[in-house]
Amino acid sequence: MSSLPPNRTPSSAFSLPAQGVLAAAGCYLLWGIVPLFWRLLGSVDAVELIAHRHVWSLAFLLPILIACGEWTAFRAALRSPRDWGINLVSASLLTMNWLIYVWGVQAGQVIECSLGYFLVPILNVVLGRVVLGESLRPLQRAAVTVAAAGVGLLIWRLGHFPWIALGLAASFGFYGLLRKKSPLGPMLGLTVETSLLAPVAAGLLLWKATHDEGALGHSDLPTTLLVLSTGVVTAIPLLLFGVAARRLRMVTLGLLQYLAPTCQFLIGWLWFREPFTTERAAAFALIWAGLALYSADALISQRPRAAPTAEPAAP
């Protein structure tokens, strides 16, 4: 006798939304602990590390792409002006996000980096209104207002613009929106993105090598191995994110996204001992309150809906 519950078939026992949840959880947990990795590479310039991320990510992805039989689709995407253009913009946004994040971690700003990713779900609501024309429900408007007050408090009480947090939120929010709308699959899309900027990255690394600079050849063995592993560390979470973005609605992605900044915040506060002043705590409290309102709205909006099917829902 089958062990599956009634009305369940083997093909639906592990639906596409369930796969998306697992992919998102794995992705965000990996992103949550990645500050530990980048801090080990504190002796390497952030711009050079981003160049290595592009080059070694492409070296990691291309063999997998070929083995999966997507080489023809990869070449077609590079010849398509629409696919080429969308992925060039998304690759640029991703590069900006990487650079801000790595620089922030190396500069001892892990807590502010976590703030940027706490703001992404709120920004998704704003993007839904501005870009997709979605109407905002009362709790969503309240969430945006309260979170904006928290950012304003940071600017007022700390006396500086939280450009790391806002830069991370904006670049990743728009990147997620483009990946959601991209016609390319997760692995194909990521490979196209990295291939578009990898030549520029390789040129920078070659220039450094010809000028007797750069990490490779001028660092100890552990640092060299860490630099070479940047492709794997970069590609695996992004592949998981691409899978999740195509199988889950933006609301679900937003809820699961809290895993990454929570881990980052705890690492910055408890492991790296970054200061968490009363003023910063008050600002974070407002932003967390905004996230609580956002989460409550997301959960309430799901109550009347039927049980999810095996097809990915529209945003």
TORVO-522656 format. One record per atom (N, C-alpha, C): residue in three letters; x, y, z. Coordinates in steps of 0.1 Angstrom, whole numbers, padded with zeros to 4 digits, always signed. Each point is the difference from the previous one (the first is absolute). Layout:
BEGIN
ALAXYZ
...
% end
This chain:
BEGIN
MET+0009-0012+0000
MET-0009+0012+0000
MET+0009+0012+0000
SER-0004+0011-0008
SER+0008+0012-0001
SER+0000+0007+0014
SER+0011+0006+0003
SER+0001+0008+0012
SER-0004+0014-0001
LEU-0003+0004-0013
LEU-0004+0014-0002
LEU-0014+0002+0005
PRO-0003+0012+0005
PRO-0014+0003+0005
PRO-0010-0001-0012
PRO-0013-0001+0004
PRO-0010+0000-0011
PRO+0001+0013-0009
ASN-0003-0002-0013
ASN+0000+0011-0009
ASN+0013+0005-0003
ARG+0011-0007+0004
ARG+0013+0005-0003
ARG+0006-0010-0010
THR+0007+0004-0010
THR+0007-0008-0009
THR+0015+0001+0002
PRO+0008-0010-0005
PRO+0014+0002+0002
PRO+0006+0012-0006
SER-0006+0005-0011
SER+0006+0012-0007
SER-0003+0012+0008
SER-0012+0000+0008
SER-0003+0012+0008
SER+0005+0000+0014
ALA+0006-0011+0004
ALA+0005-0001+0014
ALA+0010+0010+0003
PHE+0007+0004-0010
PHE+0011+0011+0002
PHE-0002+0010-0011
SER-0009+0009+0003
SER-0005+0010-0011
SER+0011+0010-0002
LEU-0003+0008-0011
LEU+0009+0010-0004
LEU+0001+0011+0011
PRO-0011+0004+0006
PRO+0001+0010+0012
PRO+0009-0006+0011
ALA-0002-0013+0003
ALA+0008-0006+0011
ALA+0015+0000-0004
GLN+0003-0003-0013
GLN+0014+0001-0004
GLN+0005+0015+0001
GLY-0009+0009-0003
GLY+0004+0014+0001
GLY+0003+0004+0015
VAL-0008-0005+0009
VAL+0003+0003+0014
VAL+0013-0005+0005
LEU+0003-0013-0004
LEU+0013-0006+0004
LEU+0012+0008-0006
ALA-0002+0004-0013
ALA+0011+0007-0007
ALA+0002+0013+0007
ALA-0011+0007+0003
ALA+0001+0014+0006
ALA+0007-0001+0014
ALA-0004-0011+0008
ALA+0005-0001+0013
ALA+0015-0003-0001
GLY+0004-0009-0009
GLY+0015-0003-0001
GLY+0007+0013-0005
CYS-0005+0007-0009
CYS+0006+0012-0005
CYS+0002+0010+0011
TYR-0010+0003+0007
TYR+0001+0011+0010
TYR+0008-0004+0012
LEU+0000-0013+0004
LEU+0009-0004+0010
LEU+0015+0001-0004
LEU+0003-0003-0012
LEU+0014+0001-0005
LEU+0004+0015+0000
TRP-0009+0008-0005
TRP+0003+0015+0000
TRP+0001+0005+0014
GLY-0007-0006+0009
GLY+0000+0005+0014
GLY+0014-0002+0007
ILE+0007-0011-0004
ILE+0013-0003+0006
ILE+0012+0004-0008
VAL-0003+0006-0012
VAL+0011+0003-0009
VAL+0009+0011+0005
PRO-0004+0009+0009
PRO+0009+0010+0006
PRO+0013-0007+0006
LEU-0002-0011+0005
LEU+0012-0007+0006
LEU+0010-0003-0011
PHE-0005-0004-0012
PHE+0009-0003-0011
PHE+0007+0013-0005
TRP-0007+0011-0002
TRP+0006+0012-0006
TRP+0009+0007+0010
ARG-0002-0002+0013
ARG+0009+0006+0010
ARG+0014-0007-0001
LEU+0000-0013-0003
LEU+0012-0007-0002
LEU+0009+0005-0011
LEU-0007+0007-0010
LEU+0007+0006-0011
LEU+0002+0015+0001
GLY+0001+0005+0013
GLY+0001+0014+0002
GLY+0013+0006-0005
SER+0010-0008-0003
SER+0012+0005-0006
SER-0001+0003-0015
VAL-0011-0004-0006
VAL-0001+0001-0015
VAL-0010+0012-0003
ASP+0004+0008-0009
ASP-0008+0012-0004
ASP-0014-0005-0004
ALA-0011+0008+0004
ALA-0013-0004-0003
ALA-0003-0001-0015
VAL+0005+0010-0008
VAL-0002+0000-0014
VAL+0007-0012-0007
GLU+0011-0004+0005
GLU+0007-0012-0005
GLU-0008-0013+0003
LEU-0006+0000+0012
LEU-0008-0011+0004
LEU-0012-0002-0009
ILE-0006+0011-0004
ILE-0012+0000-0009
ILE+0004-0005-0013
ALA+0012+0004-0005
ALA+0005-0005-0013
ALA+0002-0016+0001
HIS+0006-0004+0011
HIS+0001-0015+0002
HIS-0013-0007+0000
ARG-0010+0006+0007
ARG-0013-0006+0000
ARG-0006-0002-0014
HIS+0002+0010-0008
HIS-0006-0002-0014
HIS+0008-0011-0007
VAL+0013+0001+0000
VAL+0008-0010-0008
VAL-0002-0014+0005
TRP+0001-0002+0013
TRP-0001-0014+0005
TRP-0014-0005+0001
SER-0010+0009+0001
SER-0014-0005-0002
SER-0002-0005-0014
LEU+0005+0007-0010
LEU-0002-0004-0013
LEU+0007-0014-0003
ALA+0012-0001+0006
ALA+0008-0013-0002
ALA-0008-0011+0007
PHE-0007+0003+0011
PHE-0008-0010+0007
PHE-0012-0004-0008
LEU-0007+0010-0006
LEU-0013-0002-0006
LEU+0001-0006-0014
LEU+0009+0004-0008
LEU+0000-0005-0014
LEU+0001-0015-0001
PRO+0008-0007+0007
PRO+0000-0015-0001
PRO-0014-0006+0004
ILE-0006+0006+0010
ILE-0013-0005+0004
ILE-0010+0003-0011
LEU+0000+0012-0006
LEU-0009+0004-0010
LEU+0001-0010-0012
ILE+0013-0003-0004
ILE+0002-0009-0011
ILE-0005-0014+0003
ALA+0003-0005+0012
ALA-0005-0013+0004
ALA-0015-0001+0000
CYS-0007+0011+0003
CYS-0014+0000+0000
CYS-0006+0002-0014
GLY+0008+0001-0010
GLY-0005+0002-0014
GLY-0006+0013-0003
GLU+0005+0011+0007
GLU-0005+0013-0002
GLU+0009+0009-0008
TRP+0011-0005-0006
TRP+0009+0008-0007
TRP-0006+0007-0012
THR-0009-0007-0007
THR-0007+0007-0012
THR-0008+0011+0005
ALA-0008-0002+0011
ALA-0008+0011+0006
ALA+0008+0011+0005
PHE+0012-0003+0005
PHE+0009+0011+0005
PHE+0005+0009-0012
ARG+0004-0006-0011
ARG+0004+0007-0012
ARG-0012+0008-0005
ALA-0012-0006+0000
ALA-0011+0008-0006
ALA-0003+0012+0009
ALA+0001-0002+0013
ALA-0003+0012+0009
ALA+0010+0011-0002
LEU+0013-0003-0003
LEU+0009+0010-0002
LEU-0002+0007-0014
ARG-0007-0007-0009
ARG-0003+0007-0013
ARG-0013+0007+0000
SER-0008-0002+0011
SER-0013+0007+0001
SER+0002+0014+0006
PRO-0003+0010-0007
PRO+0001+0014+0006
PRO-0008+0002+0013
ARG-0012-0006+0000
ARG-0008+0002+0012
ARG+0006-0008+0012
ASP+0004-0013-0002
ASP+0006-0007+0011
ASP+0013+0006+0004
TRP+0008+0004-0010
TRP+0013+0006+0003
TRP-0002+0013+0008
GLY-0009+0008-0004
GLY-0002+0013+0007
GLY-0005-0002+0014
ILE-0010-0009+0002
ILE-0006-0002+0014
ILE+0011-0005+0009
ASN+0008-0010-0005
ASN+0010-0006+0008
ASN+0012+0009+0003
LEU+0003+0009-0010
LEU+0011+0009+0003
LEU-0004+0010+0011
VAL-0013+0004+0000
VAL-0004+0009+0011
VAL+0000-0008+0014
SER-0006-0012-0001
SER+0000-0008+0013
SER+0014-0003+0005
ALA+0009-0003-0010
ALA+0014-0003+0004
ALA+0007+0013+0006
SER-0003+0011-0005
SER+0005+0013+0006
SER-0005+0002+0014
LEU-0013-0002+0002
LEU-0006+0001+0013
LEU+0006-0010+0010
LEU+0002-0012-0005
LEU+0006-0010+0009
LEU+0014+0003+0003
THR+0008+0006-0009
THR+0014+0004+0003
THR+0000+0011+0010
MET-0009+0010-0002
MET-0001+0011+0010
MET-0003-0006+0014
ASN-0009-0009+0001
ASN-0004-0006+0012
ASN+0012-0007+0007
TRP+0007-0008-0008
TRP+0012-0007+0005
TRP+0010+0009+0005
LEU+0003+0011-0007
LEU+0011+0009+0003
LEU-0004+0007+0013
ILE-0012+0005+0002
ILE-0004+0007+0012
ILE+0001-0010+0012
TYR-0005-0012-0002
TYR+0000-0009+0011
TYR+0014-0004+0004
VAL+0008-0004-0009
VAL+0014-0004+0004
VAL+0007+0011+0006
TRP-0001+0012-0005
TRP+0007+0011+0006
TRP-0006+0003+0014
GLY-0013-0001+0002
GLY-0006+0002+0013
GLY+0005-0010+0010
VAL+0000-0013-0004
VAL+0005-0010+0010
VAL+0014+0002+0003
GLN+0009+0003-0010
GLN+0014+0003+0003
GLN+0002+0012+0009
ALA-0009+0010-0001
ALA+0001+0012+0007
ALA-0006-0001+0014
GLY-0005-0012+0004
GLY-0005-0001+0013
GLY-0015+0005+0001
GLN-0007-0001-0010
GLN-0014+0005-0001
GLN-0010-0011-0003
VAL+0002-0011+0007
VAL-0009-0012-0003
VAL-0014+0003+0005
ILE-0002+0007+0011
ILE-0013+0004+0005
ILE-0007+0009-0010
GLU+0006+0010-0006
GLU-0006+0008-0010
GLU-0003-0008-0012
CYS+0009-0009-0004
CYS-0003-0009-0011
CYS-0013-0008+0002
SER-0001-0005+0013
SER-0013-0007+0003
SER-0012+0009-0001
LEU+0002+0012+0003
LEU-0012+0010-0001
LEU-0004+0001-0014
GLY+0009+0000-0010
GLY-0003+0001-0014
GLY-0009-0012-0004
TYR+0003-0012+0004
TYR-0008-0011-0004
TYR-0013-0001+0009
PHE-0001+0006+0012
PHE-0012+0001+0006
PHE-0010+0009-0007
LEU+0006+0010-0007
LEU-0009+0009-0008
LEU-0005-0005-0013
VAL+0006-0011-0005
VAL-0004-0005-0013
VAL-0015-0003-0001
PRO-0006-0007+0010
PRO-0014-0003-0002
PRO-0009+0012+0000
ILE+0004+0010+0007
ILE-0008+0013+0000
ILE+0002+0006-0014
LEU+0012+0000-0005
LEU+0003+0006-0013
LEU-0008-0008-0011
ASN-0002-0013+0002
ASN-0008-0008-0010
ASN-0014+0005+0000
VAL-0005+0004+0011
VAL-0014+0006+0000
VAL+0000+0013-0008
VAL+0010+0008+0002
VAL+0000+0013-0007
VAL+0002-0003-0015
LEU+0009-0009-0004
LEU+0002-0004-0014
LEU-0013-0005-0006
GLY-0007-0008+0008
GLY-0013-0005-0005
GLY-0010+0011-0003
ARG+0000+0010+0008
ARG-0009+0012-0002
ARG+0005+0008-0012
VAL+0013+0004+0000
VAL+0005+0009-0010
VAL+0002-0006-0014
VAL+0006-0012+0000
VAL+0004-0007-0012
VAL-0011-0008-0006
LEU-0007-0008+0009
LEU-0010-0010-0005
LEU-0014+0006+0001
GLY-0001+0011+0006
GLY-0014+0006+0001
GLY-0009-0006+0010
GLU+0006-0008+0010
GLU-0008-0006+0010
GLU-0005+0010+0010
SER-0012-0002+0005
SER-0006+0009+0010
SER+0005-0005+0014
LEU+0002+0010+0009
LEU+0005-0003+0013
LEU-0011-0001+0010
ARG-0001-0011+0007
ARG-0010-0002+0011
ARG+0004+0009+0012
PRO-0009+0003+0009
PRO+0003+0008+0012
PRO+0012-0004+0008
LEU+0002-0013+0003
LEU+0011-0005+0007
LEU+0013+0002-0008
GLN+0000-0002-0013
GLN+0012+0002-0008
GLN+0004+0015+0001
ARG-0010+0009-0001
ARG+0004+0014+0001
ARG+0006+0003+0013
ALA-0006-0005+0011
ALA+0005+0002+0013
ALA+0014-0006+0002
ALA+0003-0012-0006
ALA+0013-0006+0000
ALA+0010+0009-0006
VAL-0003+0006-0012
VAL+0010+0008-0007
VAL+0002+0013+0008
THR-0010+0006+0006
THR+0001+0012+0008
THR+0009-0002+0012
VAL-0003-0011+0008
VAL+0008-0003+0012
VAL+0014-0002-0003
ALA+0003-0009-0011
ALA+0014-0002-0004
ALA+0007+0012-0004
ALA-0007+0009-0008
ALA+0006+0012-0004
ALA+0003+0009+0012
ALA-0008+0000+0010
ALA+0003+0007+0013
ALA+0013-0005+0006
GLY+0002-0013+0000
GLY+0012-0006+0006
GLY+0012+0005-0008
VAL-0001+0000-0013
VAL+0012+0005-0008
VAL+0002+0015+0003
GLY-0011+0007+0001
GLY+0002+0015+0003
GLY+0006+0002+0014
LEU-0003-0009+0010
LEU+0006+0001+0013
LEU+0015-0003-0001
LEU+0004-0009-0008
LEU+0014-0003-0002
LEU+0007+0013-0005
ILE-0006+0006-0009
ILE+0007+0012-0006
ILE+0000+0011+0010
TRP-0011+0002+0008
TRP-0001+0011+0009
TRP+0009-0002+0012
ARG-0001-0012+0006
ARG+0007-0002+0013
ARG+0015-0004-0002
LEU+0003-0007-0010
LEU+0014-0005-0003
LEU+0008+0010-0008
GLY-0008+0009-0007
GLY+0007+0011-0007
GLY+0007-0004-0013
HIS-0004-0012-0006
HIS+0006-0003-0013
HIS-0011-0008-0008
PHE+0001+0001-0013
PHE-0009-0006-0008
PHE+0004-0015-0001
PRO-0010-0009+0002
PRO+0004-0015+0000
PRO+0000-0005-0014
TRP+0011+0005-0007
TRP+0000-0003-0015
TRP+0003-0015-0002
ILE+0007-0007+0009
ILE+0003-0014-0002
ILE-0013-0008+0000
ALA-0008+0003+0011
ALA-0013-0007+0001
ALA-0009+0003-0012
LEU-0002+0013-0003
LEU-0009+0003-0011
LEU+0005-0004-0014
GLY+0013+0000-0002
GLY+0006-0004-0012
GLY-0002-0015-0002
LEU+0002-0008+0011
LEU-0002-0014-0001
LEU-0015-0003-0003
ALA-0009+0007+0007
ALA-0014-0003-0002
ALA-0005+0003-0014
ALA+0004+0012-0005
ALA-0004+0004-0013
ALA+0006-0009-0011
SER+0013-0003+0001
SER+0006-0009-0011
SER-0006-0014+0000
PHE-0002-0005+0012
PHE-0005-0014+0000
PHE-0015+0000-0003
GLY-0008+0010+0005
GLY-0014+0000-0003
GLY-0003+0001-0015
PHE+0008+0008-0007
PHE-0002+0001-0015
PHE+0005-0012-0007
TYR+0011-0006+0006
TYR+0005-0013-0006
TYR-0010-0011+0001
GLY-0007-0001+0011
GLY-0010-0010+0002
GLY-0012+0002-0009
LEU-0003+0012-0002
LEU-0011+0003-0010
LEU+0003-0004-0014
LEU+0013+0003-0004
LEU+0004-0004-0014
LEU+0001-0015-0001
ARG+0005-0007+0010
ARG+0001-0014-0001
ARG-0014-0007+0000
LYS-0010+0007+0007
LYS-0013-0005+0000
LYS-0006+0001-0015
LYS+0003+0010-0007
LYS-0005+0002-0013
LYS+0008-0005-0011
SER+0012-0005+0003
SER+0009-0006-0011
SER-0006-0012-0006
PRO+0001-0002-0013
PRO-0005-0012-0006
PRO+0010-0011+0001
LEU+0012+0002+0005
LEU+0010-0010+0001
LEU-0001-0008+0014
GLY+0003-0012+0000
GLY+0000-0008+0012
GLY+0011+0004+0010
PRO+0000-0005+0012
PRO+0009+0005+0010
PRO+0015-0002-0004
MET+0004-0012-0004
MET+0014-0002-0003
MET+0004+0007-0013
LEU-0009+0000-0010
LEU+0003+0006-0013
LEU+0001+0015+0002
GLY-0009+0006+0008
GLY+0000+0014+0002
GLY+0012+0005+0008
LEU+0004-0008+0010
LEU+0012+0004+0008
LEU+0012-0001-0009
THR+0001-0011-0008
THR+0012-0001-0009
THR+0001+0011-0010
VAL-0011+0004-0006
VAL+0000+0011-0009
VAL+0004+0013+0007
GLU-0005+0002+0012
GLU+0004+0012+0008
GLU+0015+0001+0002
THR+0005-0011+0005
THR+0015+0000+0004
THR+0008+0001-0013
SER-0004-0006-0011
SER+0008+0000-0012
SER+0001+0014-0006
LEU-0010+0008+0002
LEU+0000+0014-0006
LEU+0010+0009+0007
LEU+0003-0003+0013
LEU+0009+0009+0007
LEU+0013-0007+0003
ALA+0001-0013-0003
ALA+0012-0008+0003
ALA+0012+0006-0008
PRO-0002+0003-0013
PRO+0012+0006-0008
PRO+0006+0012+0007
VAL-0009+0009+0005
VAL+0005+0012+0007
VAL+0007-0004+0012
ALA-0005-0009+0008
ALA+0006-0005+0012
ALA+0014-0006-0003
ALA+0000-0009-0010
ALA+0013-0006-0004
ALA+0010+0010-0004
GLY-0004+0010-0007
GLY+0009+0011-0004
GLY+0006+0007+0012
LEU-0008+0002+0010
LEU+0005+0007+0012
LEU+0010-0009+0007
LEU-0003-0013+0001
LEU+0009-0009+0007
LEU+0014-0002-0008
LEU-0001+0000-0013
LEU+0012-0001-0008
LEU+0008+0013+0001
TRP-0007+0011+0001
TRP+0008+0013+0001
TRP+0007+0000+0014
LYS-0006-0005+0010
LYS+0006-0001+0013
LYS+0012-0009+0000
ALA-0002-0012-0007
ALA+0011-0009-0001
ALA+0012+0005-0007
THR-0002+0008-0011
THR+0011+0006-0008
THR+0007+0011+0008
HIS-0007+0005+0010
HIS+0006+0011+0008
HIS+0005-0006+0014
ASP+0001-0014+0000
ASP+0005-0006+0012
ASP-0008+0003+0012
GLU-0013+0000-0002
GLU-0010+0002+0011
GLU-0010-0011+0000
GLY-0009+0001+0009
GLY-0011-0010+0001
GLY+0003-0011+0010
ALA-0011-0007+0004
ALA+0001-0010+0010
ALA+0007-0013-0005
LEU-0003-0004-0013
LEU+0005-0012-0005
LEU+0015+0002-0003
GLY+0008-0009+0006
GLY+0015+0001-0002
GLY+0006+0009+0011
HIS-0008+0007+0008
HIS+0006+0009+0010
HIS-0006-0002+0013
SER-0007-0011+0002
SER-0006-0003+0013
SER+0004-0014+0005
ASP-0003-0003+0012
ASP+0003-0013+0005
ASP-0010-0010-0005
LEU+0003-0013+0002
LEU-0008-0011-0006
LEU-0015+0001+0004
PRO-0003+0002+0014
PRO-0014+0001+0004
PRO-0008+0011-0007
THR+0007+0012-0002
THR-0007+0011-0006
THR-0002-0003-0015
THR+0010-0006-0006
THR-0002-0004-0015
THR-0011-0009-0002
LEU-0001-0011+0009
LEU-0011-0009-0001
LEU-0014+0006+0002
LEU+0000+0010+0010
LEU-0013+0007+0002
LEU-0004+0008-0012
VAL+0010+0007-0006
VAL-0003+0008-0012
VAL-0006-0009-0011
LEU+0006-0012-0002
LEU-0004-0009-0011
LEU-0014-0005+0003
SER-0004-0001+0013
SER-0013-0005+0003
SER-0011+0010+0000
THR+0003+0012-0004
THR-0010+0011+0000
THR-0011-0004-0010
GLY+0003-0007-0011
GLY-0010-0004-0010
GLY-0010-0009+0006
VAL+0004-0010+0007
VAL-0009-0009+0006
VAL-0009+0007+0011
VAL+0007+0008+0008
VAL-0007+0007+0011
VAL-0011+0010-0006
THR+0004+0005-0012
THR-0009+0010-0006
THR-0012-0007-0008
ALA+0004-0010-0007
ALA-0010-0006-0010
ALA-0011-0009+0007
ILE+0004-0007+0010
ILE-0010-0010+0006
ILE-0012+0008+0006
PRO+0002+0010+0009
PRO-0012+0007+0005
PRO-0008+0007-0011
LEU+0007+0006-0010
LEU-0007+0006-0011
LEU-0008-0009-0008
LEU+0005-0012-0003
LEU-0008-0010-0007
LEU-0012-0004+0008
LEU+0001-0002+0013
LEU-0011-0003+0009
LEU-0010+0012+0000
PHE+0005+0012+0000
PHE-0009+0012-0001
PHE-0008+0000-0013
GLY+0007-0003-0011
GLY-0007+0000-0013
GLY-0011-0011+0000
VAL+0003-0011+0006
VAL-0010-0011+0000
VAL-0012+0005+0009
ALA+0003+0006+0011
ALA-0011+0005+0009
ALA-0008+0011-0006
ALA+0006+0009-0007
ALA-0006+0012-0006
ALA-0010-0004-0011
ARG+0002-0011-0006
ARG-0009-0005-0011
ARG-0011-0009+0005
ARG+0001-0005+0012
ARG-0010-0009+0006
ARG-0008+0006+0011
LEU+0004+0012+0005
LEU-0008+0006+0011
LEU-0004+0014-0004
ARG-0011+0004+0007
ARG-0004+0014-0001
ARG+0009+0009+0008
MET+0000+0013-0004
MET+0009+0009+0007
MET-0003+0001+0015
VAL-0013-0002+0004
VAL-0003+0000+0014
VAL+0007-0011+0007
THR+0000-0012-0005
THR+0007-0011+0007
THR+0015+0002+0000
LEU+0005+0005-0011
LEU+0015+0003+0000
LEU+0003+0010+0011
GLY-0009+0010+0001
GLY+0003+0010+0010
GLY+0000-0005+0014
LEU-0009-0009+0003
LEU+0000-0006+0014
LEU+0012-0008+0003
LEU+0004-0008-0010
LEU+0012-0009+0002
LEU+0013+0008+0000
GLN-0001+0012-0006
GLN+0012+0008-0001
GLN+0006+0004+0014
TYR-0009+0000+0010
TYR+0005+0005+0013
TYR+0011-0009+0006
LEU+0001-0013-0005
LEU+0010-0009+0005
LEU+0014+0006-0002
ALA+0003+0006-0012
ALA+0014+0005-0003
ALA+0004+0011+0009
PRO-0008+0011+0001
PRO+0004+0012+0008
PRO+0000-0004+0015
THR-0008-0009+0004
THR+0000-0004+0014
THR+0013-0006+0004
CYS+0004-0009-0008
CYS+0013-0007+0002
CYS+0012+0011-0001
GLN-0001+0009-0009
GLN+0010+0010-0002
GLN+0001+0009+0012
PHE-0012+0004+0005
PHE-0001+0009+0011
PHE+0006-0007+0013
LEU-0003-0012+0002
LEU+0005-0007+0012
LEU+0015-0002-0001
ILE+0005-0003-0012
ILE+0015-0001-0002
ILE+0007+0013+0002
GLY-0006+0011-0005
GLY+0006+0013+0002
GLY+0000+0005+0014
TRP-0011-0003+0007
TRP-0001+0004+0014
TRP+0007-0009+0010
LEU-0002-0013-0001
LEU+0005-0010+0010
LEU+0014-0005-0004
TRP+0003-0002-0013
TRP+0013-0005-0003
TRP+0011+0010-0003
PHE-0004+0011-0008
PHE+0010+0010-0003
PHE-0001+0012+0010
ARG-0010-0001+0010
ARG+0000+0010+0010
ARG-0002+0015-0005
GLU-0007+0001-0011
GLU-0003+0014-0005
GLU-0009+0007+0010
PRO+0002+0014+0001
PRO-0009+0007+0010
PRO-0014+0000-0004
PHE-0009-0002+0009
PHE-0015+0001-0002
PHE-0005+0009+0010
THR+0000+0013-0003
THR-0003+0011+0009
THR-0015+0001+0002
THR-0004+0008+0011
THR-0015+0002+0002
THR-0006+0006-0012
GLU+0006+0010-0006
GLU-0006+0006-0012
GLU-0002-0010-0011
ARG+0010-0008-0003
ARG-0001-0010-0010
ARG-0010-0010+0003
ALA-0001-0004+0013
ALA-0010-0010+0004
ALA-0014+0006-0002
ALA-0002+0013+0002
ALA-0013+0006-0002
ALA-0004+0000-0014
ALA+0010+0003-0009
ALA-0003+0000-0014
ALA-0003-0014-0005
PHE+0008-0010+0004
PHE-0003-0014-0004
PHE-0014-0004+0005
ALA-0004+0004+0012
ALA-0013-0003+0006
ALA-0011+0004-0009
LEU+0001+0013-0006
LEU-0010+0005-0009
LEU+0000-0008-0013
ILE+0012-0004-0005
ILE+0000-0008-0012
ILE-0005-0014+0002
TRP+0003-0006+0011
TRP-0005-0013+0003
TRP-0016+0001+0002
ALA-0004+0011+0006
ALA-0015+0002+0001
ALA-0006+0001-0014
GLY+0006+0007-0009
GLY-0005+0000-0013
GLY+0000-0014-0007
LEU+0010-0008+0003
LEU+0000-0013-0005
LEU-0011-0009+0006
ALA-0003+0002+0013
ALA-0010-0007+0006
ALA-0014+0003-0006
LEU-0002+0013-0003
LEU-0012+0004-0007
LEU-0001-0006-0014
TYR+0011+0000-0007
TYR+0001-0006-0013
TYR-0003-0015+0000
SER+0005-0007+0010
SER-0002-0014+0002
SER-0014-0003+0003
ALA-0006+0008+0009
ALA-0014-0002+0004
ALA-0009+0002-0012
ASP+0003+0010-0008
ASP-0008+0002-0013
ASP+0001-0012-0009
ALA+0012-0005-0002
ALA+0003-0011-0009
ALA-0008-0012+0005
LEU+0000-0003+0013
LEU-0007-0012+0005
LEU-0015+0002-0001
ILE-0005+0012+0003
ILE-0014+0002-0001
ILE-0005-0001-0014
SER+0008+0005-0009
SER-0004+0000-0014
SER-0001-0015-0006
GLN+0007-0009+0007
GLN+0000-0014-0005
GLN-0012-0008+0005
ARG-0007+0004+0010
ARG-0010-0008+0007
ARG-0011-0004-0010
PRO-0005+0009-0008
PRO-0011-0004-0009
PRO+0004-0009-0012
ARG+0013+0000-0002
ARG+0005-0007-0012
ARG-0001-0015+0001
ALA-0002-0007-0011
ALA-0001-0014+0000
ALA+0014-0006+0002
ALA+0001-0012+0003
ALA+0013-0007+0002
ALA+0008+0001-0013
PRO+0013+0003+0001
PRO+0009+0002-0012
PRO+0000-0013-0008
THR+0001+0003-0013
THR+0001-0011-0010
THR+0015-0002-0003
ALA+0002-0010-0009
ALA+0014-0002-0003
ALA+0006+0010-0010
GLU-0008+0010-0004
GLU+0005+0010-0009
GLU+0004+0012+0007
PRO+0011+0007-0004
PRO+0004+0012+0007
PRO-0010+0011-0002
ALA-0003+0007+0011
ALA-0010+0011-0001
ALA+0006+0013-0006
ALA-0008+0008-0005
ALA+0004+0013-0005
ALA+0003+0009+0012
PRO+0008+0010-0002
PRO+0003+0010+0011
PRO-0012+0008+0004
% end
